[in-house]
Amino acid sequence: MEAAIRSLGIKAAKGDARSQKIFFDVVRDVEKRDELIYRDLLQTAVEYKDHWHEQIERCEAQGIPAPSPLPHPDHIHIDFDTGRVAIWGPVDKTEKKHSTASMRSKLKRPKYAPTWQTKTIPTSGNPYKSSSKPLMK
């Protein structure tokens, strides 16, 4: 199929009117299908976020524990300008387990001073000689 489309595109580029019409019809159909898929994804993402935000707010108002859906609605980011949907968080229990373990390991690491705290400022006189005074505390 790919080879046929490629051959059709080459013929169309060379000026074959019939090939141009067929090629542009194929491209139009593919773009229309892609647009429908993206529109459906966008609608599904908006409905999903709205549904789970309503559920979480309802639980908080009633004083009961809120559900923790995967993916969490706050982890779903929608760019309405482009119609793109991104999930910036775990989407299933396995990913949640790994991300939680990763966060725990980061919290257990010793805390070192950030680099801006360890830089030194030049002393008066020789600008290339540094003092031991930190920039900020």
Backbone torsions as a table, in degrees:
resi	resn	phi	psi	omega
1	MET	NA	-45.3	180.0
2	GLU	-60.1	-42.4	-179.6
3	ALA	-64.3	-38.3	179.8
4	ALA	-65.6	-43.0	179.1
5	ILE	-65.7	-41.3	178.5
6	ARG	-61.0	-46.1	179.5
7	SER	-62.8	-41.3	177.9
8	LEU	-62.0	-42.4	178.6
9	GLY	-63.3	-39.7	178.8
10	ILE	-64.8	-45.8	178.4
11	LYS	-61.6	-40.2	179.6
12	ALA	-64.6	-41.0	179.3
13	ALA	-65.9	-29.7	179.3
14	LYS	-79.4	-7.1	174.3
15	GLY	109.3	4.1	178.8
16	ASP	-69.7	112.9	-174.3
17	ALA	-60.7	-42.6	-179.8
18	ARG	-63.1	-43.9	179.1
19	SER	-65.1	-38.1	178.1
20	GLN	-61.1	-45.1	-179.2
21	LYS	-63.0	-46.8	-179.3
22	ILE	-63.5	-44.6	-177.8
23	PHE	-61.9	-47.1	-179.2
24	PHE	-67.8	-32.2	174.4
25	ASP	-64.0	-41.9	178.9
26	VAL	-64.3	-46.0	179.5
27	VAL	-61.0	-44.4	179.4
28	ARG	-60.1	-43.9	-179.7
29	ASP	-64.5	-41.5	179.3
30	VAL	-65.0	-44.1	179.4
31	GLU	-64.7	-37.7	178.1
32	LYS	-65.1	-43.1	178.4
33	ARG	-63.4	-43.4	178.6
34	ASP	-62.2	-40.9	179.1
35	GLU	-62.1	-42.2	178.3
36	LEU	-64.0	-39.7	178.6
37	ILE	-64.2	-47.1	180.0
38	TYR	-64.8	-39.9	179.1
39	ARG	-63.5	-41.3	178.3
40	ASP	-65.5	-42.0	178.2
41	LEU	-62.4	-44.1	179.6
42	LEU	-61.6	-46.5	179.6
43	GLN	-62.6	-42.6	179.4
44	THR	-63.0	-42.3	-179.7
45	ALA	-64.1	-43.3	179.4
46	VAL	-63.8	-45.3	179.3
47	GLU	-63.8	-40.7	179.3
48	TYR	-61.9	-48.8	180.0
49	LYS	-60.5	-46.9	-179.4
50	ASP	-60.4	-46.3	-178.8
51	HIS	-58.7	-50.4	-175.6
52	TRP	-72.7	-32.4	175.1
53	HIS	-64.8	-40.4	177.0
54	GLU	-62.5	-43.5	-179.7
55	GLN	-63.2	-44.4	-179.3
56	ILE	-64.6	-44.5	178.5
57	GLU	-63.0	-40.0	178.7
58	ARG	-61.5	-44.9	-179.9
59	CYS	-64.7	-41.9	179.2
60	GLU	-64.3	-38.8	179.2
61	ALA	-66.2	-33.5	-179.9
62	GLN	-87.6	-6.4	178.7
63	GLY	76.0	22.3	177.5
64	ILE	-107.0	158.1	-179.1
65	PRO	-59.9	133.7	-179.3
66	ALA	-79.3	145.8	176.8
67	PRO	-67.8	158.6	178.0
68	SER	-122.7	78.8	-176.0
69	PRO	-69.9	154.7	175.2
70	LEU	-119.8	124.5	-6.2
71	PRO	-72.2	152.7	178.8
72	HIS	-69.8	141.7	-177.9
73	PRO	-60.2	-27.7	177.8
74	ASP	-73.1	-15.8	179.3
75	HIS	-89.8	-4.0	179.1
76	ILE	-98.4	119.0	-177.8
77	HIS	-113.6	127.6	-176.7
78	ILE	-115.6	125.8	174.4
79	ASP	-100.4	103.2	-175.7
80	PHE	-72.1	-19.0	177.4
81	ASP	-70.1	-41.2	-177.5
82	THR	-102.4	-17.5	-177.3
83	GLY	81.2	13.0	-179.0
84	ARG	-87.7	145.0	178.6
85	VAL	-121.1	129.5	179.2
86	ALA	-127.0	142.7	176.4
87	ILE	-112.6	114.9	-177.6
88	TRP	-108.3	62.6	179.8
89	GLY	176.1	-179.8	-178.7
90	PRO	-66.6	144.4	179.5
91	VAL	-109.8	-10.2	177.1
92	ASP	-148.4	175.8	-175.9
93	LYS	-63.4	-35.4	180.0
94	THR	-64.6	-47.1	178.9
95	GLU	-64.4	-37.2	179.6
96	LYS	-65.0	-41.0	179.1
97	LYS	-61.9	-45.5	-179.5
98	HIS	-67.8	-39.6	-179.2
99	SER	-70.0	-35.3	177.2
100	THR	-66.7	-43.0	178.1
101	ALA	-63.4	-40.0	178.9
102	SER	-64.1	-41.9	179.1
103	MET	-65.6	-39.7	178.8
104	ARG	-62.8	-43.0	-178.7
105	SER	-65.1	-33.8	177.3
106	LYS	-67.9	-36.7	-180.0
107	LEU	-71.0	-27.1	-178.7
108	LYS	-81.7	-15.9	-179.2
109	ARG	-66.4	147.2	177.4
110	PRO	-64.3	145.0	-179.0
111	LYS	-88.6	119.2	176.6
112	TYR	-102.5	155.4	179.3
113	ALA	-66.1	137.0	175.5
114	PRO	-60.6	157.2	-175.0
115	THR	-60.8	-31.9	-179.7
116	TRP	-66.7	-22.2	178.7
117	GLN	-83.1	-21.0	-176.3
118	THR	-98.2	-6.9	178.2
119	LYS	-73.2	153.0	-179.0
120	THR	-114.3	159.1	179.2
121	ILE	-103.8	149.7	179.4
122	PRO	-67.7	145.3	175.3
123	THR	-87.1	168.4	177.9
124	SER	-67.8	153.5	-177.9
125	GLY	98.1	-109.7	-177.9
126	ASN	-77.3	113.0	-177.7
127	PRO	-69.2	-14.8	-178.9
128	TYR	-91.9	-9.7	177.8
129	LYS	-93.7	129.7	-176.3
130	SER	-101.5	150.9	172.9
131	SER	-91.7	177.5	178.5
132	SER	-97.6	13.3	-179.6
133	LYS	-79.3	127.5	175.4
134	PRO	-72.1	154.7	178.9
135	LEU	-67.5	-42.4	-177.7
136	MET	-142.2	156.3	173.3
137	LYS	-116.9	NA	NA
